[in-house]
Amino acid sequence: MNYQILYDYYEKELQKTLSYKRFEHSLNVVETAFKISEFFSIEKDRVALAALVHDRGKEISNKRLLSIAKEQNLIYDESEEIYPELLHGPIGAYLLEYDNKIRDEKILNSVRYHTTGRPNMSQLEIIIFLADLVEPNRSYPRVDDLRKLVFNEPYEALLKSLDWTLEYLMRTGKVIHPLTVKTRNHYLNKV
């Protein structure tokens, strides 16, 4: 698979189909993922492509996300029906595969699970998960603390990000996806 050719193709496609802000976010995730990938031995072209396409499904309406998820049997949990935005990862991966362009399961999983995480994530999945959270335009409480951890202790950063996400979701009364809880518990044992 030629990752650079696919990167060039999706860069043009996403620039046309995503909002300026979302496309800029994707490019920032590429840049951040490169920096994080220094801690791992992984192909840089693969990292770039996964980072670029991670939000392929982000700007699809909730109604359409649910429709595609039901048609393709992609519903993991009822939390996705309550909060359909959680489906943008699985739908994005489905669309990338449906486009007949990307068959690399590690890239597809990095898109599929970049919001919820999952136990036993590949290095690529961890890189994309973290890069999405700490790219330069992200602004939320403790993001600077997380950025420091990402570039020094990526696995500890992963665990902290999951802890803080769960705290936020509970404090604001939002739905918690079961994969996020499973991911947190899995990495708690590893860290």
C-alpha positions in Angstrom: 0.0 0.0 0.0 1.4 3.4 -1.0 0.6 5.6 2.0 1.9 8.7 0.3 -0.3 8.4 -2.7 -3.3 7.8 -0.4 -2.3 10.8 1.7 -2.2 13.0 -1.3 -5.6 11.8 -2.5 -7.3 12.3 0.9 -5.7 15.6 1.4 -7.4 16.9 -1.7 -10.7 15.1 -0.9 -10.9 16.3 2.7 -9.9 19.8 1.8 -13.0 19.9 -0.4 -15.4 18.0 1.9 -14.4 19.2 5.4 -14.9 22.7 6.9 -11.8 24.8 7.0 -11.6 24.4 10.8 -11.9 20.6 10.7 -9.4 20.3 7.9 -6.9 22.5 9.8 -7.5 20.3 12.8 -6.7 17.2 10.8 -3.4 18.8 9.6 -2.5 19.7 13.2 -3.2 16.1 14.2 -0.8 15.0 11.5 1.9 17.3 12.8 1.3 16.2 16.4 1.2 12.5 15.5 4.6 12.8 13.9 6.0 14.2 17.1 4.4 11.5 19.3 5.5 8.8 16.9 9.1 9.5 17.8 8.5 7.4 20.9 7.4 4.4 18.8 8.9 2.5 15.9 6.3 2.9 13.2 6.1 4.0 9.6 5.8 7.8 9.4 3.7 7.6 6.1 1.2 5.3 7.9 1.0 7.7 10.8 0.4 10.7 8.5 -2.4 9.0 6.6 -4.1 7.8 9.8 -3.9 11.2 11.3 -5.2 13.0 8.2 -8.3 10.8 7.8 -9.2 10.3 11.5 -12.1 12.7 11.3 -13.4 11.4 7.9 -16.9 10.9 9.5 -16.9 14.0 11.8 -19.1 16.4 9.8 -21.8 13.9 8.9 -25.1 14.7 10.5 -26.2 12.7 13.6 -29.2 11.5 11.6 -27.0 10.2 8.8 -24.5 8.7 11.3 -27.2 6.7 12.9 -28.7 5.7 9.6 -25.4 4.3 8.3 -24.6 2.7 11.6 -27.9 0.8 11.6 -27.7 -0.2 8.0 -24.2 -1.5 8.4 -24.7 -3.0 11.9 -22.1 -0.7 13.4 -23.9 0.1 16.7 -21.7 -1.1 19.6 -23.8 0.2 22.4 -26.9 2.2 23.1 -24.8 5.2 24.2 -24.1 5.7 20.5 -27.8 6.1 19.8 -28.1 8.6 22.6 -25.0 10.5 21.5 -24.5 9.8 17.8 -21.3 11.9 17.6 -19.6 8.8 19.1 -20.3 7.1 15.8 -18.1 9.4 13.7 -15.0 7.1 14.3 -16.7 3.8 13.3 -18.5 5.5 10.4 -15.3 7.2 9.2 -13.5 3.9 9.2 -16.4 2.2 7.3 -16.4 5.0 4.7 -12.7 4.8 4.2 -13.0 1.1 3.6 -16.1 1.5 1.5 -14.2 4.1 -0.7 -12.0 1.0 -1.6 -9.0 3.1 -0.8 -7.8 2.0 2.7 -7.7 -1.6 3.7 -4.9 -1.3 6.4 -6.7 -2.5 9.5 -4.3 -0.5 11.8 -5.3 2.7 10.1 -9.0 1.8 10.1 -8.8 0.9 13.8 -7.0 4.2 14.6 -10.0 6.0 12.9 -12.6 3.7 14.4 -11.4 4.0 18.0 -9.8 7.5 18.2 -12.7 8.8 20.4 -13.5 5.9 22.7 -10.2 4.0 22.7 -10.2 0.3 23.3 -8.1 -2.3 25.2 -4.9 -3.4 23.5 -4.7 -0.5 21.1 -1.9 -0.7 18.6 0.9 1.9 18.7 -0.8 3.7 15.8 -4.1 3.8 17.6 -2.5 5.3 20.7 -0.6 7.9 18.6 -3.8 9.1 16.8 -5.9 9.0 20.0 -3.4 11.3 21.8 -2.6 13.5 18.8 -6.3 14.3 18.4 -6.4 15.4 22.1 -3.3 17.6 22.2 -2.9 19.1 18.8 -1.9 22.8 19.1 -5.4 24.3 18.6 -7.0 22.2 21.4 -7.9 24.3 24.4 -9.5 22.8 27.5 -8.6 22.5 31.2 -5.3 20.6 31.8 -4.5 20.2 28.1 -1.0 21.7 28.7 -0.4 19.1 31.4 -1.5 16.4 29.0 0.8 17.8 26.3 3.8 17.5 28.6 2.9 13.9 29.5 2.4 12.9 25.8 5.9 13.9 24.9 7.5 12.3 28.0 5.2 9.4 29.1 2.7 8.6 26.3 1.1 5.7 28.2 0.7 7.7 31.3 -0.8 10.5 29.1 -3.2 7.9 27.7 -4.4 6.9 31.1 -4.7 10.5 32.4 -6.7 11.5 29.3 -9.1 8.6 29.9 -9.4 9.5 33.6 -10.1 13.2 32.8 -12.6 12.3 30.1 -14.5 10.1 32.5 -14.5 12.8 35.2 -15.8 15.3 32.7 -18.5 13.1 31.4 -19.7 12.3 34.9 -19.5 15.9 36.0 -21.6 17.1 33.0 -24.0 14.2 33.1 -23.1 12.9 29.7 -23.2 9.3 28.4 -20.1 7.2 28.9 -19.2 4.8 26.2 -18.4 1.4 27.7 -15.2 1.1 25.5 -13.8 4.1 27.3 -14.3 2.5 30.7 -12.8 -0.8 29.4 -9.9 1.1 27.9 -9.2 3.0 31.1 -9.3 -0.1 33.2 -7.0 -2.0 30.8 -4.3 0.7 30.7 -4.6 1.3 34.5 -3.3 -2.2 34.9 -0.5 -1.5 32.3 0.7 1.8 33.7 
